[in-house]
């Protein structure tokens, strides 16, 4: 409803959107949450906050978005790696969790010019690119020690002769200490802690799966960082 309204500006879509007012009223979300593939409400609110034709609705969405971004910033002071994620639970696709938080923070910076939001988003990108406890970049071909073994039927050259390595730009799912679904995770889960629960292995679908939902969010974050660099 939000996307159709901001795209067309038509009254019918605005009326449809009003039936979901409760969703907007639920923002800001907890600092323990972020938009993701299973909960896309925040993506609609992002669009409303930036370009909703109705000013009052735009302001309401923006207020909720900024409060969510502020909740992320309060977590950074307690984290050694300067990331807004102070929980010991690292889910399947944790890189997507980080990138989606970066999307919120990057948008907050675009809306306000507050450098705290900018720095928070850039710190997340730095983490994904290798400033993390494993000293590994979760984006293939980028960083001094980039992962090489995505769970992929074709880019399997790290373990299987005759197949290629991934091209630059593939994004790993990242550390996962909540769901040791496969044999690779089960072999390390009793010895690893949170952010270190990771292995670069083709068969580790629970760690190295390549998926559009975190690929897209990470691409957004990288493109945003490039835009603000060019704007300097």
DAKAPE-V347020 format. One record per residue. SS is DSSP state (H for helix, E for strand, - for the rest). PHI is phi in radians with two decimals (none if undefined). Layout:
ss-><SS;SS>
phi-><PHI;PHI>
This chain:
ss-><-;H;H;H;H;H;H;H;-;-;H;H;H;H;H;H;H;H;-;-;H;H;H;H;H;-;-;-;-;-;-;-;-;-;-;E;-;-;E;-;H;H;H;H;H;H;H;H;H;H;H;-;-;-;H;H;H;H;H;H;H;H;H;H;H;H;H;H;H;H;H;H;H;H;H;H;-;-;-;-;-;-;-;-;-;-;-;-;-;-;-;-;-;H;H;H;H;H;H;H;H;H;H;H;H;H;H;H;H;H;H;H;-;-;H;H;H;H;H;H;H;H;H;H;H;H;H;H;-;-;-;-;-;-;-;-;E;-;E;-;-;-;-;-;-;E;-;-;-;-;E;-;-;-;-;-;-;-;-;-;-;-;-;-;-;-;-;-;-;-;E;-;-;-;-;-;-;-;-;-;-;-;H;H;H;H;H;H;-;-;-;-;-;H;H;H;-;-;-;-;-;-;-;-;H;H;H;H;E;-;-;H;H;H;H;H;H;H;H;H;H;H;H;H;H;H;H;H;H;H;-;->
phi-><none;-1.11;-1.16;-1.16;-1.18;-1.23;-1.35;-1.88;1.24;-1.32;-1.06;-1.05;-1.28;-1.11;-1.13;-1.09;-1.07;-1.09;-1.22;-1.88;-0.97;-1.05;-1.16;-1.15;-1.12;-1.31;-1.46;-1.37;-1.35;-1.05;-1.14;-1.69;-2.25;-2.81;-1.04;-2.72;-1.09;-1.61;-2.59;-1.63;-0.94;-1.08;-1.22;-1.13;-1.18;-0.99;-1.14;-1.09;-1.14;-1.61;-2.42;-1.08;-1.04;-1.44;-1.11;-1.14;-1.18;-1.05;-1.17;-1.13;-1.14;-1.11;-1.07;-1.13;-1.08;-1.19;-1.17;-1.14;-1.05;-1.10;-1.11;-1.16;-1.07;-1.14;-1.44;-1.09;-1.06;-1.71;-1.97;-1.12;-1.79;1.01;-2.03;-1.47;-2.67;-1.87;-2.22;-1.40;-1.65;-1.93;-1.43;-0.97;1.32;-1.10;-1.08;-1.15;-1.01;-1.13;-1.13;-1.19;-1.19;-1.10;-1.08;-1.11;-1.16;-1.10;-1.15;-1.06;-1.15;-1.01;-1.39;-2.09;1.34;-1.27;-1.21;-1.12;-1.14;-1.02;-1.13;-1.09;-1.18;-1.17;-1.10;-1.13;-1.13;-1.03;-1.05;-1.08;-1.52;2.37;-1.49;-2.61;-1.06;-1.61;0.94;-2.30;-1.50;-1.55;-2.12;-1.06;1.34;-2.27;1.80;-1.21;-2.35;-1.48;-1.12;-2.24;-2.20;-1.14;-1.33;-2.65;-1.21;-1.95;-1.43;-1.98;-1.12;-1.14;-2.07;-2.20;-1.07;1.65;-1.89;-1.44;-1.32;-1.18;-1.24;-1.02;1.91;-1.27;-1.96;-1.35;-1.18;1.60;-0.97;-2.65;-1.96;-1.93;-2.52;-1.31;-1.25;-1.90;-1.13;-1.15;-1.15;-1.08;-1.32;-2.04;-1.08;-1.42;-2.00;-1.85;-2.20;0.76;-1.17;-1.61;-1.37;-2.67;-2.53;-1.53;-2.52;-0.99;-1.42;-1.52;-1.12;-1.35;-2.13;-2.05;-1.06;-1.78;-2.45;-1.10;-1.20;-1.63;-1.09;-1.14;-1.15;-1.20;-1.08;-1.01;-1.10;-1.17;-1.15;-1.09;-1.07;-1.13;-1.10;-1.28;-1.18;-1.18;-1.38;-1.13>
